[in-house]
Amino acid sequence: MSGSCAPSGPLRIEARAEGDARVLSIAGELVESDCGDFAERLKREIGPGASRAVLDLKALGYVSSAGLNALVAVHEELGKSGCRLILAGANRKIRRLLNLNPTARLIENADDVADALVRP
């Protein structure tokens, strides 16, 4: 699947615990060449037994269609293990891309990390 039209910037992931949630800050661009490592890194950073994971996307500038598919796959896999995935702070272009994909629309979105963390 080709979904990488923009040049790839370095993708960075930083993880931290916030109460009962794992917050992962994602920065750079999520393109096809990053997808396999991205999905595996998210699953590893979130870990087994997590009840909620928040992806802070405020510093993510671009997501290709392959990157969107990786997000959907992670959402589905985490859901099977009882972990709720919330995307926080996505820019307008990324939100538009999410809204175009029927499966991606099932992923919960929050305005920012603080909003995601106070949700029941």
N, C-alpha and C positions, 0 to 999 in steps of 0.2 A: 504494500500500500504506500503510495507516495503522498506525503502531505507536508513536505518541507520545502516551501518556496522561499522563505526568509532565511538569511544567513543564521547559522546556529551560534548563539551566545553561550557562554559557559553556564550550565545548569548547576545551581547550588541548593543544597538542602541542609537546614539546621533544625534539630529536634530538641524539644524541651517538654517537661511535664508541667501541667497547669491543673492542679487538683486531680480530678479523676480522668483528665483528658491528656492526650499527647498532641502537642501543637508542632506542626512541621512548617517552617517558613521556606517557601520555594521562590527562588530568584533566577532570573535569566530567561531562557527560551526553552520550551519543551517541544522538541522536534523528533522525528522518526528515529534518528540515530541514538537518542537518549532513552527511548521508551522502555526497553527491557531492563536496563539498569535502574531506571526511575521506579518502575513498579516493584522490583525486588527490594530496593532501598527503602521504599515506603513501608512495605510489609515488615521488613526487618526493624525499622525504627519504631513502628507502632507496636510491634511485638504481640505475642499471643495473650489472650485474656483482656485486651484493652476494650473498654466499653464505648469510647468515643475518640475520634481522631479529627482534628481540625487542620485543614491545609490553608495556611496563610498565603494567599496568592497576590498580595498587594505589590510585590516586586517581580511578579511573573509578567513579562511583557508580551509574550506570544505563545500560543499553543497551536500546533499543527493538528490536522485531522487524526494523525497517528497518536499524537499526545492526548487528544480527547478520548480516543479508544482506550488508551492506557488508564486514564482516570476512571472511565466506566468499568474497566476490568477490575481495578483495585476496589472500587465501590462495591461491585458484586461479590468479590471474594471476601471482603471485610464483613459484608452483610451476612454471609453464610456463617461466620464465626460470632455473630452477635455484636459486631462493632459498627457504630454509626459514624459515617463520614460526612463532614460538613466542610464546604468550601467557603472561605472567608476572604473578603476584600478583592474579589476578581474585578478587573477593569471592564469597561463597557464592551470592548471587542470580545473578550473571553466569555462574558455573560451571553452575548449574542450567539456565539458559537455553541455554547451549552444549550441555549434555547432552541437551536435548530435540530438537535439530536433528541429524538423522543426518549431514549434511554438515559441520556445525560440529564434531561429535565427532572429525573427522579432523584438526583443528587441534591441534597439540601444545601442552600446557599444562605450566607449571612453577610451583612454589610461589612463586618470586621470581626477580628478575633474576639473582642470583648462581647459582642452580640452573640457569637457562637457559643461562648462559654457560659452565658447565663440562661441559655435555652434549657428547658426541662428535658 
